[in-house]
Amino acid sequence: MTADEAISNAVRVLQAAEAETNLALMERLDELACSWLTVANLLMERERA
């Protein structure tokens, strides 16, 4: 997995959240997207080391 792939996953999940009408599910999708961005950040840090 690369940082770009993790960011792409976050974008995909956020797009699904935008289309969601169920508020609880929208919040869960937002949390999932944040997790993907955390993974992307960790991968970028690892690449710098």
C-alpha positions, -999 to 999 in steps of 0.1 A, spaced: 0 0 0 12 35 -8 2 68 6 -15 77 -27 -36 46 -25 -46 54 11 -55 89 1 -76 76 -28 -94 53 -4 -101 83 18 -115 103 -11 -137 74 -22 -151 70 13 -157 107 17 -176 108 -16 -198 80 -3 -203 100 29 -214 130 9 -241 110 -8 -253 93 24 -286 105 40 -282 84 72 -264 107 96 -250 79 117 -236 61 86 -222 94 73 -203 99 106 -189 64 104 -177 69 69 -161 102 79 -142 83 107 -131 57 82 -118 84 59 -99 99 87 -84 65 94 -72 62 58 -56 97 60 -38 86 92 -25 56 73 -14 78 44 4 101 69 22 71 85 32 58 51 46 92 40 66 94 73 80 60 67 91 69 31 110 100 45 129 79 70 
